[in-house]
Amino acid sequence: MSKLYFRYGAMNCGKSTNLLQVAHNYEERGMKVVIIKPKTDTKGGNKVVSRLGVTREVNMLLDGEKDIYEEVERWINCNGKIDCILADEVQFFKKSQIDQLFKIAVIMDIPTICYGLRTDFQMQGFEGSERLLLLAHSLEELKTICKCGKKALLNGRKINGKFVFEGKQIAIDKEDNIEYEALCPKCYFQFKEEYDMEKRDKKMGCN
């Protein structure tokens, strides 16, 4: 039986780069890879985009209503055997779609490797990631560092260069002046305290 893998990490830890490297490794051996990602991730459109500048078009760009198991069945009927499925930005998939990926690994016997964030900029879990943490046969953290040099665990959201700690859960990197930075817990709480103090001062009418 094949396994469902979840490789997670903070922003800039190399998730998409790792995915593209795995795809290359399979294909170098003459094996067939199918790459999928959710439509919610509008960055790069129908491509996986690595911060190193490497891009690759996905085979399936899926909205939240799509049954991934059925889509993979259809793909196999039209194109033949799949040796590995690679899924990018899986935090944006629905819980039911993670269940479908799990079923693909178990019933279809296709190794399924998922890449994504574990938590959002408010330290809350994403629907897809939470389900993967419960179901994945294998969990692997892809590590990166905070600008202070410590291990980064969390994701800070910036708007116009300033950290913010309120807002919608989903806001795509590099859109609407939004960017993200990987932070260690200490730096995260430091920036949050500064944000809360500034917010409190504005409410009190302080300069």
N, C-alpha and C positions, 0 to 999 in steps of 0.2 A: 504494500500500500504506500502510495506517495504521501507527502506531507504538505500542510499549509504552513507557510513561514511568514512571520511578521518581523520586518526589519525597520525599526523606528529610531528616531533621534530628533534633536532640536534642529532649527533652521541652519542651513549651511553645513550640515554634517556629511553631505555627499550621497544622499539617498538616490537621487536620479543618476548621478555618475556611476554608482554601484550597480544600479539596474542596467544601464547601458553596457557596462563591462560584462555583466553576467550574460546578457543577450549575445554579445560578441563571442564569449567563451563557448556557448552552446553552438552558435552558427559556425564557428571555426572547426567544429567537429562534425559538421554536416547535419546538425539537428535543427528542428523547426521550433521557433519561439513565436508566441503571440503576446503582444504588448497591449494592455488596456489601461484606460484611465477614465475618471468621471468627468462629465461635461461641466460640472461645477467649477473645476479648475480651468479657468479661461486663460491663464498664463500659457502662452505658447500655442493656444488653439488646439489643433489636433496633433501636437508634437510633445514629446518628452523633452524638456529643456534642462540641460545641466549647466550649473554656474561656471563650468570650465569652457562653455561655449559650444559644447557638442549637443546636437539635436537629432531627433529621430521621430518620424511619423508613427503614430500608434496604429494598431490594427482595428481596435474598437474604441470609440468614444461614446460612453454610455450615460444616459440620464438615469434618474433615480427609479424610473418605472421599469427599466429593462431587467429581465431575468437573465443573469449572466450564464447560468447553466444552459438555458435554452439557446443563447447566442453562441456559446462554445459548441454545443451539439450541431448547430447549423453550420458553423465554420468548418468543423471536421467533415461533415457531409459534403461540403463544397470543395474543400481544399486538402483534405487528408489529415493524417496524424499530427498531433501537437506533442512536442516533447517537454515543453515548459511554458507556463503562463506567468508573465511578469505584470504586476499591477502597480501603477504609480498613484500617489496622492490618495491612498485608500481611506484616509480619514473622512473623505467626503462621500464615500459609499454608504448606502443605507444598511441597517442591521440585517435585513433580509438578503441583501446582496453579498454580505460577508458569509452568511449561511450557505449561499449558493457556491461561493468560492471553496468553502470547506467541503461541500458535497462533490465538487469537481475533483479535488485532491483525493478524496476517499473512494468515490464511486467510479470516476473516469480514470483514476490512477495517474493523474497528471500533476507533477510538482508545481505548486502555485506559490510564488514568492511575492509578498506584498510589502510596499514601501510607503511610509507616511509618518505624520506627526502623532505623538501620543496625547498631547494636551494643547489647548489654545492659549492665547495671550492672557487669559484670566485664570490659568491653571485648571480649566475645566476640560473634561474629556470630550472627544468627538464621537459621534455615533458609531462610525465604522471602526475606529481604533478601540473603543471599549469592547466591542464584540470580538475583535481579533485577540485582545488580551485574554478573553475567556476561551476561545476556540483553537487558536493556533497551536500546532504541534511544537513549534519552535519559535522562541522569542529571542531576538538579537538586537542589542543597542548599538547603533552607529554613533560614535562619539565625536564631539567637537569641543572647542574651548570658548569661554567667555573672553572678552577683551582684557579682563584682569588677569587672565592666565589660568583660572580655575576651570574645572569641567562644567560645561554648559548643560543644564537640564531643562530650562524653560525658554519660552519664546516671548520676546518683548515686541509690541507693535508700536511703530512710530508713524505719526502723521506730520508731514512737513518738518521732519527731523526731530520731533519731540515725542517722548514716550507717552502713550495713553493707556488707560486701564478700564475704559468703558467703551461700549459699542457692540455691533453685531458680531457674532462668532466668526462668520465667514466674510473675509475681505481679502482679496487676492493681492499678493506681493507685487509691487511696482504699478499698481492701478490706483488712481485718485490720490496720488502723493503718499501712498501707504508703502511702508517697508517693514521688514522684520529683522530682529537681531537676536541671536542666541545668547542667553544670559545664564550665569550661575545663580543659585537661589539668593545669595547675599546681595548681589548687584540688583537682582529683580526687586527685592524688597526695598532697597535703597531708592531706586527710581520710583517705585510706587509711593513711598513715603513723601518724596518730593512732589509728586503729582497730587497726592491728597492734601498736602499743605498749601499748594498753590490754589487748588480748588476751594479750600476752606477760606483762604485769604480773599479770594474774589467774592465769595458769598458774604463776607463781613465788610466788603468795600475797601479792603486794604490795597495799597499800591503794590 
